[in-house]
Amino acid sequence: MKTSNNKLHSANFIATSTLATIVALGLFSTSTFAQDELPQNNKAIEERVVKGTEYQPNVVKEDGSHFKVKKQLKDGKPLEEKSKQVAPLKTSEKGPLSRESARYHDDPDFWIYDSYVSLSSDLDYDGYYSSFKLEFDVDTIYQTAPIYAVIYTSTTDVFTPFYTTNIYNIHGDNTNDSIIVENDLVTGFPSNDYEIMIVIYDADTDEIVAVADGTDDADLAYLSLESENYEYIEPAEVVVVEHGGALGGLLILGLGFVMFRRFDS
């Protein structure tokens, strides 16, 4: 009888220990999943960062290559160029802008003749792209005029700037002064269908002179975009660890049950 009691106590101890181990593993897994979700939640307040390369496709250097300007922008604010070949930008920082406000300041002496968008770099094949190329041609009634462009984006009627070009000259209605901006969205763009608004500013007066958006150019509407930190490919080792933890708990539970039956008998 004493031996049976000892076996029963041993079995109860093993079962209790097994249950405690399973609970501990469950708490560890919950803590791990909570930590994995934390970066995702922080994405809602992250800073918008864009890497860009801009150039005029019909303006070439003596060696036949395009003169390209590369820079990284945060929240659409122009950064100073360290290259001696390009003067630092002196354009003022731009804030959010409504469609109506931009249109109100439109100047009939300037207009955006056309614009083109091509999407690229969808690393996780979800239909949302983290890179795109934007080309647009600005015309004017004047023989020559210095301008710069601010590229805005939005999912509503209020647009936020994310890229500011260098100051460059346009010449009447010449198509050879178009500009290309290649954008790599680094952070700050959750997966969504975005509309782009191109706003042209007079470099002398810093006033809006021309606007184009998705309402008058279909190429600028419903662009499926996301920043690079939303391009997610699930690592194989993460899956293995998660399944391994679950199987480990079942294995311990099964082992405890076997040992309980063994001592009980």
RAWO-V131007 format. One line per field, one symbol per residue. ss: DSSP state (a for helix, b for strand, c for the rest). psi: psi as a letter, one per 40 degrees, with the letter a starting at -180 (. if undefined). burial: # if it has 16 or more other ideal C-beta (glycine too) atoms within 10 Angstrom, else .. A space follows every 50 residues. Layout:
BEGIN
ss: ???
psi: ???
burial: ???
END
This chain:
BEGIN
ss: caaaaaaaaaaaaaaaaaaaaaaaaaaaaaaaaaaaaaaaaaaaacccbb bbbbbccccbcccccbccbbbbbbccbcccccccccccccccccccbbaa aaaacccccbbbbbbbbbbbccccccccbcbbbbbbbbbbccccbbbbbb bbbbcccbbbbbbbcccbbbccccaaacbbbbbbbbbccccbbbbbbbbb bbcccccbbbbbcccccaaaccbbbccaaacccccaaaaaaaaaaaaaaa aaaaaaaaaaaaaac
psi: ddddddddddddddddddddddddddddddddddddeddddeddeiihhh hihiihdehiideeiihihhihihfehhihheheehiiieiiiiaihidd ddddehheeiihdiiihhiiggdefeehieiihhhihhiieidihhiiih hiiieaehihiehhiihiiigbfheefiihhhhhhdiegihihihhhhhh ihddefiheiihaedehddeifhhiiideeghhhiddddddddddddddd dddddddddddddd.
burial: ..........#..##..#...#.........................### ##.###............#.#.#..###..........#.#..#..#.#. .#....#..###..#.#....#.....#####.#######....#.#### ####....##########.#......##########.####..####### ###....#######..#.##..#.#######.................#. .#...#...#..#..
END
